[in-house]
Amino acid sequence: MVGTVGGLSTVGITGQLLVDGSITANKLTVNSLAAITANMGTVNGGTFKTHTLDVNGNIVDAHEFRVELSNVGAWPIWVGAGDKNENNAVFWVDRSGNAGFKGRVSAPNIVGNFNRLAPVDWTGSVSMNNTTGIVNFTLPAPVLLGESHTPLIVLSAGVDHASSDNGRAFIYIQKLVGAAWVTVDTYFIIQGSGHKFNHALNYVGDPTTAEATYRVAIADSSRGDRLIITKVRGFIQGLR
């Protein structure tokens, strides 16, 4: 079919006159190409959208649920419906490598840090008639800059009895504030003759955006010489 479009001579092919294998070319350049099905090896382009097309290759609904891959805009990968923005997406990846999901994420294995964690492992033999620190430990700053986390301390302190009489002493959890140790939690230990116990030391601190250093310390309570602290084990974790 010969005619003109916009003052330019054109040749059109209508009907089903083109069949498989009827066009072979090393290169094909077009301003617009519509196809219901296309089998291609390598595709280079700026924007790809998974819209539903009608029989003429036209988009049925520009705001339908779709996938968009594009080197234009804030989200190179975007899945959703409606206008392309963060609120309408069920999944997106931005140019900084951030990602957002509206649903549940399932993975057999995830590598990386979600919370900061530092182990605490001390063994020794210190009479509890001393007023002294036993072991220091530091929780690093939160994983992401500018975020806060809540320090959680979970420890077990092993105490042996070294006399035929009851022993009494204090165990403290202390936080380093400036150059001073500030007591944030106190435990009063009374332990009978011949017994060895593991005492639970648990503490939840205030949210912080910086690293925080703590220690376990002891102090006498008139009969601390009858007790010996032999181990402190556990961890400190920053909960986001």
C-alpha positions as CSV (number, residue, x, y, z in Angstrom):
1,M,0.0,0.0,0.0
2,V,1.6,3.3,-1.2
3,G,0.6,6.6,0.3
4,T,1.7,9.6,2.3
5,V,2.0,10.3,6.0
6,G,2.8,13.9,7.1
7,G,3.7,14.8,3.5
8,L,6.2,11.9,3.2
9,S,5.8,9.0,0.8
10,T,5.3,5.7,2.6
11,V,5.0,2.1,1.7
12,G,2.8,0.0,4.1
13,I,2.3,-3.7,4.3
14,T,-1.1,-4.7,5.7
15,G,-2.7,-8.0,6.6
16,Q,-0.5,-11.1,7.3
17,L,1.8,-10.7,4.4
18,L,5.0,-11.0,6.6
19,V,5.7,-14.5,7.7
20,D,8.5,-16.0,9.7
21,G,11.9,-15.6,8.1
22,S,10.7,-13.0,5.5
23,I,12.9,-10.2,6.9
24,T,16.6,-10.7,7.6
25,A,18.9,-7.8,8.5
26,N,22.1,-7.1,10.4
27,K,20.6,-3.9,11.8
28,L,17.1,-2.5,12.1
29,T,16.5,1.2,13.1
30,V,13.0,2.4,14.0
31,N,11.5,5.2,16.0
32,S,8.7,3.0,17.3
33,L,8.4,-0.8,17.4
34,A,5.4,-2.7,18.7
35,A,5.2,-6.5,19.1
36,I,3.1,-8.9,21.1
37,T,6.0,-11.4,21.2
38,A,9.7,-10.8,20.6
39,N,12.5,-13.3,20.9
40,M,15.9,-11.5,21.3
41,G,19.3,-12.3,22.6
42,T,20.8,-9.0,23.7
43,V,18.6,-5.9,24.2
44,N,20.1,-2.5,24.9
45,G,17.7,0.3,25.9
46,G,17.0,3.0,28.4
47,T,13.6,1.9,29.9
48,F,11.8,-1.4,29.9
49,K,8.2,-1.7,31.1
50,T,6.2,-4.9,31.4
51,H,2.9,-3.4,30.3
52,T,0.1,-5.5,28.8
53,L,-0.3,-4.7,25.1
54,D,-3.4,-5.0,22.8
55,V,-3.4,-6.7,19.4
56,N,-2.0,-3.6,17.8
57,G,0.9,-3.4,20.3
58,N,-0.6,-0.5,22.3
59,I,-0.4,-0.2,26.1
60,V,-3.7,-1.2,27.6
61,D,-3.3,0.4,31.0
62,A,-0.3,2.7,31.8
63,H,-0.9,2.4,35.5
64,E,-1.3,-1.4,35.8
65,F,0.9,-3.5,38.0
66,R,4.2,-3.8,36.2
67,V,8.0,-4.0,36.4
68,E,10.1,-1.1,35.2
69,L,13.9,-1.2,34.5
70,S,15.3,2.2,33.7
71,N,18.5,4.3,33.7
72,V,16.2,7.3,34.2
73,G,14.9,8.5,37.5
74,A,15.5,7.5,41.2
75,W,14.6,3.8,40.9
76,P,16.5,1.7,38.3
77,I,14.4,-1.3,39.4
78,W,10.8,-0.6,40.4
79,V,7.8,-3.0,40.7
80,G,4.3,-1.7,41.5
81,A,1.1,-0.1,40.2
82,G,0.0,3.5,39.5
83,D,2.4,6.4,39.3
84,K,6.1,5.4,39.7
85,N,7.0,6.4,43.2
86,E,8.1,4.8,46.5
87,N,4.6,4.6,48.0
88,N,3.2,2.7,45.1
89,A,6.0,0.2,44.8
90,V,6.0,-3.3,46.3
91,F,9.7,-3.5,45.5
92,W,12.3,-1.0,44.5
93,V,16.1,-0.4,44.3
94,D,17.5,3.1,44.2
95,R,20.7,4.5,42.8
96,S,22.5,4.2,46.2
97,G,21.8,0.5,46.5
98,N,19.0,0.9,49.0
99,A,16.0,-1.4,48.6
100,G,12.4,-1.5,49.8
101,F,10.0,-4.4,50.2
102,K,6.3,-4.2,51.1
103,G,6.0,-7.9,51.8
104,R,7.9,-10.5,53.6
105,V,11.5,-11.4,52.6
106,S,12.5,-15.0,52.7
107,A,16.1,-16.2,52.2
108,P,17.9,-19.4,53.2
109,N,21.1,-17.4,54.1
110,I,21.8,-13.7,54.7
111,V,25.3,-12.4,55.0
112,G,25.9,-9.2,56.8
113,N,25.3,-7.4,60.1
114,F,21.8,-6.3,61.3
115,N,22.8,-5.7,64.9
116,R,26.1,-5.0,66.6
117,L,27.3,-7.8,68.9
118,A,30.4,-8.2,71.1
119,P,31.3,-11.3,73.1
120,V,32.4,-11.1,76.7
121,D,34.7,-13.9,78.0
122,W,36.8,-13.5,81.1
123,T,38.3,-16.2,83.4
124,G,40.4,-15.7,86.4
125,S,40.4,-15.7,90.2
126,V,39.7,-12.5,92.1
127,S,38.7,-12.3,95.8
128,M,35.5,-10.3,96.2
129,N,36.8,-8.3,99.1
130,N,38.3,-6.0,96.5
131,T,36.6,-3.0,94.9
132,T,37.8,-3.3,91.3
133,G,36.8,-3.8,87.7
134,I,36.9,-7.3,86.4
135,V,36.3,-7.1,82.6
136,N,35.6,-4.3,80.2
137,F,33.6,-4.7,76.9
138,T,32.6,-2.3,74.2
139,L,29.5,-2.2,72.0
140,P,30.4,-0.6,68.6
141,A,28.3,2.1,67.1
142,P,25.1,1.1,65.2
143,V,25.5,-0.6,61.8
144,L,24.1,2.3,59.9
145,L,25.4,5.8,60.4
146,G,22.8,8.0,62.1
147,E,20.7,5.2,63.5
148,S,20.4,4.3,67.1
149,H,20.3,0.9,68.9
150,T,19.6,-0.2,72.5
151,P,22.4,-2.0,74.4
152,L,21.4,-5.4,75.8
153,I,23.8,-7.1,78.2
154,V,23.4,-10.8,78.9
155,L,26.1,-12.2,81.2
156,S,26.8,-15.1,83.6
157,A,29.2,-14.5,86.5
158,G,30.8,-17.6,88.1
159,V,31.4,-17.2,91.9
160,D,33.1,-19.8,94.2
161,H,32.8,-20.0,98.0
162,A,36.2,-20.0,99.7
163,S,35.2,-20.3,103.4
164,S,33.0,-22.2,105.8
165,D,30.9,-19.2,106.4
166,N,28.4,-17.3,104.2
167,G,29.9,-14.7,101.9
168,R,28.5,-11.4,100.8
169,A,29.6,-9.0,98.0
170,F,28.3,-6.7,95.3
171,I,28.6,-7.1,91.5
172,Y,28.1,-4.0,89.4
173,I,27.5,-3.3,85.7
174,Q,29.1,0.1,85.1
175,K,29.2,2.3,82.0
176,L,32.1,4.5,81.1
177,V,30.9,8.2,80.9
178,G,33.7,10.5,80.0
179,A,36.6,9.3,82.3
180,A,34.3,8.0,85.1
181,W,32.7,4.6,85.6
182,V,29.0,5.0,86.5
183,T,27.0,2.2,88.0
184,V,23.9,1.3,86.0
185,D,23.0,-2.0,87.7
186,T,23.7,-3.6,91.1
187,Y,23.6,-7.2,92.3
188,F,23.9,-8.3,95.9
189,I,25.4,-11.7,96.3
190,I,24.9,-13.9,99.3
191,Q,26.5,-17.4,98.9
192,G,26.7,-20.2,101.4
193,S,29.6,-22.5,102.3
194,G,30.9,-24.9,99.7
195,H,28.7,-23.7,96.9
196,K,29.6,-22.6,93.4
197,F,27.0,-20.6,91.5
198,N,26.6,-18.8,88.1
199,H,24.8,-15.5,88.7
200,A,22.8,-14.0,85.8
201,L,23.6,-10.3,85.0
202,N,21.2,-8.7,82.6
203,Y,20.8,-5.1,81.7
204,V,19.1,-3.0,79.0
205,G,20.6,0.5,78.4
206,D,19.3,3.6,76.8
207,P,19.3,4.0,73.0
208,T,22.5,5.4,71.7
209,T,24.0,6.4,68.3
210,A,27.6,6.0,69.5
211,E,29.8,3.1,70.8
212,A,29.4,2.4,74.5
213,T,31.9,0.8,76.9
214,Y,30.8,-1.1,80.0
215,R,32.5,-3.3,82.6
216,V,31.7,-5.8,85.4
217,A,33.0,-4.6,88.7
218,I,32.9,-6.0,92.3
219,A,32.9,-4.6,95.8
220,D,33.1,-6.0,99.3
221,S,30.0,-6.2,101.6
222,S,31.9,-7.1,104.9
223,R,32.3,-10.8,103.9
224,G,33.6,-10.6,100.3
225,D,36.8,-12.4,101.3
226,R,34.8,-15.6,101.4
227,L,33.9,-15.3,97.7
228,I,36.0,-15.6,94.5
229,I,34.7,-14.5,91.1
230,T,36.1,-16.9,88.5
231,K,34.4,-16.1,85.2
232,V,32.2,-13.7,83.3
233,R,30.8,-14.8,80.0
234,G,28.1,-13.6,77.7
235,F,27.6,-10.8,75.2
236,I,26.5,-7.3,74.6
237,Q,24.2,-6.6,71.7
238,G,22.7,-3.5,70.1
239,L,19.1,-4.0,69.3
240,R,17.7,-1.9,66.4
